[in-house]
């Protein structure tokens, strides 16, 4: 169990290593780094209570991502968007996206319990890790734009981020009916 947690932490570190907006490391997210992240995620297998705990955290995290996106969309569609609200939600998304790297270890798929995560996540981990990294990069760019005052730039980065959400959801998310 301890090895699995250490391995999961390593995978998170590798995915997080693509850096923040203050660096160009996100643009240099190499194939080797993605391969290493895939290998670590594949080596990390959780089970039992730990798997259910991670699945719950993933579900709650994704629910929060969705709620924050709705708040942002509502504000950006308004005649006079409340940029304080947009900034707050953007910061929450940045926090959630950083944590998302640890939400998909092996053993947390639909064969374990109710989840919107399709088995293809673990069958094509290299592609999934790439899509997750693209979303994380887009969230960071959106968060940087939200800190500024250029509403058009904020809207553009929000649209970019939405495109990365869709790319992943189209392939890796099942509809869940609560």
N, C-alpha and C positions, 0 to 999 in steps of 0.2 A: 504494500500500500504506500509506504513512504517513497519507494522508488518511483511509483506511478505519479505521485504528487511532485516529486523533484523533476521528473521528465516533463510533466505538464507545465511546470514553471519555466523550464528551459524552452519549451515550444512557444510559450507566451513571450519570453524574452526575445526569441528569434523573430517572431512576428512583429513585436514592438520595436525591434531594432531598425525598422525602416525610418524611424525618426519623426520628428515633428516638423511644423512649418518653418521653423527657424533654420532647418538644414536642408540639404539636397539629398539626404540619404533615402528619402521616400522614393525619389526618382531613380535611385540606383538599387532598388530591390531586386537583387540578382536571381537568376535561375537557381544558382547553387543554394542561396538562402531559402528559396521556396522549397527546394528539394529536401533540405535539412529539416524544415518545418514539417513537411509531409512525413518524413521518416520518424520524427519525434512524435507526431500525432498518432501515427500508426503503431508506434511502440507503446504508447500510453493507452492502457485499457483499464477502465474502471468497471466496477460491478456493484450490485446490491445497493445499499443505502447511499453510497457515494455517487453512483450513477443517477439515482433519483434526485439527489440534492443538486447535481449539476444540471439535470434536465429542468428542474424547477427554476434554478437561477437563470438558465437560458430563456425559458418561457417568460419569466418576469422581465428580464432584460429586453427581450424583443417586444413585449407589450409596451414597455416604457419608450423604446425607440419609436414605435408606432404613434403613441400619444404625443410625444414631442414633435414628430413630423406633422401631425395634425395641427398642433398649436402654431407651428411655424408657417404652415400653408395658410391657415386662417389669417395670420398677421400679414403675410406677404400679399394676400389677395385683398386686404383692406386698403381703402383710399389713403390712409395715413398709418402705416405699420408701426406698432410699438416695438422699436428696436431693442429696448431693454428685455422684453419678453423673448424676442428672437435670439438675442445673445444668451440669455439664460438657458433656453432650450438647446441651443447650439453647444454650449458648454456641457450640458448633460449628455448630449449625443457623443461628444468627444470622449467623455468618461466611459460611457457604455461601449463605444467601439474599441477602446483599449482593452476592456475586460472580455470582449467577445472572443478573443483568441483562445480562451480557455473553456469555451462553452460547447465544444464539439469533440471531446475525446472519444475514442472507440469505446463501445459499450453503452452509448447514450442515444442509440437509434430507436426506430419504431418497433424493433423486436423486443425492446425492454419495457416500453410503456407508451402512453399517449403522447405524441409529439407531432409537430408540423414539419420536422426535419425528415427529409426523404433519405432512404438508404444510399442513394447516389452520392451523398456527402462523403461517405466512408469508402465508396467504391472508386471514386475519382477525386481523391484528396488533393492531388496537385492542382486540378482546376478549381476546386472549392477554395483552397488556400489562396490562390490567385485572385478569385472574386472577393474573398474576405479582405485581402490586402488592398484591393482597389477601393472597396467601400471605406475602409479605414483611412486611406489617403484622401478620399473625397470628403469625408467627415472633417478631417483636419483642415482641408482647404476651405470648407464651408465655415468652420469655426473662426478661422482667420478673417474671412470676408465679413462675417457677422460682427466682429469686433470693430470694423470700420463703419463708415456712414453711407457708403455707396449702395443704395438699395438695388440698383441694377446688377451690381457685382454680386450682391448677396443672393439675388434671385437666380443668377446664372450658376453660382456654386451649389445652390439648393437643387436646381434642375440636374446638374452633374451628379450630385449625391443620389438623387432619386433614380437616375439611370443605373447606378451601381446596385441599388437595392433591387430593382426590377430584374437585372441580369442574374442575380443570385436566386431570387425568389422564383423566377420562371423555371429554373432547373432543379432547385434544391428544396423547395417549400411546398408542402401539401396544405390544402385548406383545412383549417380546424374549425369544428363547430362546437362551441362551448355549451 
